[in-house]
Amino acid sequence: MPEGRAYIHQLNCSDGGVPKLPVAEAQLTETGLDRDRQRVPFIHGGTQRALCLYSLEVIQALQAEGHPIYPGSIGENVTVAGLVWSQLAPGCRLALGDEVVIEITSYANPCRTIRASFDGGKFKRTSQKQHAGESRLYARVIRTGRLAAGQTVRLLCGEGEAAGEA
């Protein structure tokens, strides 16, 4: 992918639980990717947590620390490359590809089901409280559509567009 361009590095789905495995494309509905299921939907699913996103660059930094993490291993549906992850926060909107718009709703609390992705089982390594700017993010769907690996990701808040627009 071209340098300086944010994009979907990988889409990840499973029949429930982790790891989520790569898929080339999927349809995004109001409750998430049509090919994905959550084992405990009242914690991980629903309209306010329809998607879980994570940064490829943060994954690579964690790998450099010795953690066996990889895209999809901690349950994110969308692995994004090229964004300054620490600048994203609840209320920010992202355009994924030409159709989809999402809004970040919260930071995803780490749980022990992702401990295999961390040296010594230290799953709290992605805690927003302990490591600000390195947490997975939950998002709600503003506009549905088709997603595919390689699609452009654009930050809508902070670039002249109010968080309420799209």
Stockholm file with secondary structure:
# STOCKHOLM 1.0

chainA/1-166         MPEGRAYIHQLNCSDGGVPKLPVAEAQLTETGLDRDRQRVPFIHGGTQRALCLYSLEVIQALQAEGHPIYPGSIGENVTVAGLVWSQLAPGCRLALGDEVVIEITSYANPCRTIRASFDGGKFKRTSQKQHAGESRLYARVIRTGRLAAGQTVRLLCGEGEAAGEA
#=GR chainA/1-166 SS CCTTCCEEEEEEECSSSSCCEEESEEEEETTEETTCCCSSHHHHCSGGGSEEEEEHHHHHHHHHTTCCCCTTTTCCSEEEESSCGGGCCTTCEEEETTTEEEEEEEECCCCGGGGGGSGGGCGGGGCTTTSTTCSCEEEEEEECEEEETTCBEEECBTTTBCTTCC
#=GC SS_cons         CCTTCCEEEEEEECSSSSCCEEESEEEEETTEETTCCCSSHHHHCSGGGSEEEEEHHHHHHHHHTTCCCCTTTTCCSEEEESSCGGGCCTTCEEEETTTEEEEEEEECCCCGGGGGGSGGGCGGGGCTTTSTTCSCEEEEEEECEEEETTCBEEECBTTTBCTTCC
//
